[in-house]
């Protein structure tokens, strides 16, 4: 690590009157954040690892043909269940901020060293991911010890300068990594700030998120960070259903993130009954809830706007075709969720526990978070601490084999719309769906 970097690189492109006016309307003042204009410099990690995704996919198909269990290509890693916000729709609603014994950096390094040679995508989630102070070191460990190419960090963007500083470090230390921030925001400012209750009336969660969005765009341009994306993520819930039409218009036409995710509020095994009825209970009424209808409507509109070029929906990848393919996978994932809500035949089988893996903050390994934490019928493959952090011992253990047979048919699987744990790994291991994604990618501008 070196000193603060303040050379004569061009300033972020806020010189045009149109850009100035847009930032002013959004209340954004990037001069508040030193990390937009200066940075510490870091030595890159030397790596000759092949990180292209076609090799894990080929190995996955080979294992499928041979009826073997492949090493996971995609991992959801919960790095903390601590959070400084309190959102009623959170899938960890009952367990947020409980006393925990989170895996240390050393424990995570031992785990990553045994996770196998297929790992290509990691989704870091929580809780609030940046409350784990070792987050940059955890990502660097993954870069050193695994063939990971794409990292997604889900964050509430509570502290813009912190996210910018983490980005500076990761983009320099891990030069071949595709880094995507997925920033949570639930609608216009009054709705978002009421939803993201923080116990401080003066705390402007909405402004922090929008400032982070614009700050990340600015440092990408100023410092030449290729393969850096910033997305906004909104949960479609009963609390924001009435404003989602106007919110989508604002996201598309004014905020203009690299991509916008609309996730459907779901009934989690870690969620109290009063927060949302189960999928079966909702279907028993023989009609959709208003927030489910709104999800169907807006995700279909997103697809139409993406294909017409009206909505920006691309990843910054070295190969534009790869970015378009990633976007196509997102659209197919939303299509699958629409089918799930309508109880229509699904396009592919769940591959959680086979192509996709889950690690909880305290070391539980499973196919997905629903299996790992079910209070009534826990389907954890086991805890890393009990096997000396040997991921393979759990991945190929007796419990894993037993519970892998229940993937897609267990009670927890009813109405599942888990994008990163059900849909994405499954799409990559379905030849028919992967071909559909490639065809769809050609239509994305």
Secondary structure as GFF3:
##gff-version 3
##sequence-region A 1 445
A	DSSP	beta_strand	4	5	.	.	.	ID=ss1
A	DSSP	alpha_helix	17	26	.	.	.	ID=ss2
A	DSSP	three_ten_helix	30	32	.	.	.	ID=ss3
A	DSSP	three_ten_helix	34	36	.	.	.	ID=ss4
A	DSSP	beta_strand	39	40	.	.	.	ID=ss5
A	DSSP	alpha_helix	53	65	.	.	.	ID=ss6
A	DSSP	beta_strand	74	78	.	.	.	ID=ss7
A	DSSP	alpha_helix	105	112	.	.	.	ID=ss8
A	DSSP	beta_strand	121	125	.	.	.	ID=ss9
A	DSSP	three_ten_helix	129	131	.	.	.	ID=ss10
A	DSSP	alpha_helix	135	145	.	.	.	ID=ss11
A	DSSP	beta_strand	150	155	.	.	.	ID=ss12
A	DSSP	alpha_helix	160	173	.	.	.	ID=ss13
A	DSSP	beta_strand	178	184	.	.	.	ID=ss14
A	DSSP	alpha_helix	189	195	.	.	.	ID=ss15
A	DSSP	alpha_helix	205	223	.	.	.	ID=ss16
A	DSSP	beta_strand	228	236	.	.	.	ID=ss17
A	DSSP	three_ten_helix	241	243	.	.	.	ID=ss18
A	DSSP	alpha_helix	244	250	.	.	.	ID=ss19
A	DSSP	pi_helix	251	255	.	.	.	ID=ss20
A	DSSP	beta_strand	259	264	.	.	.	ID=ss21
A	DSSP	alpha_helix	279	284	.	.	.	ID=ss22
A	DSSP	alpha_helix	290	308	.	.	.	ID=ss23
A	DSSP	alpha_helix	320	342	.	.	.	ID=ss24
A	DSSP	beta_strand	356	359	.	.	.	ID=ss25
A	DSSP	beta_strand	364	366	.	.	.	ID=ss26
A	DSSP	alpha_helix	369	373	.	.	.	ID=ss27
A	DSSP	beta_strand	382	383	.	.	.	ID=ss28
A	DSSP	three_ten_helix	384	387	.	.	.	ID=ss29
A	DSSP	alpha_helix	391	395	.	.	.	ID=ss30
A	DSSP	alpha_helix	398	404	.	.	.	ID=ss31
A	DSSP	three_ten_helix	411	413	.	.	.	ID=ss32
A	DSSP	pi_helix	419	423	.	.	.	ID=ss33
A	DSSP	alpha_helix	424	428	.	.	.	ID=ss34
A	DSSP	alpha_helix	431	441	.	.	.	ID=ss35
###
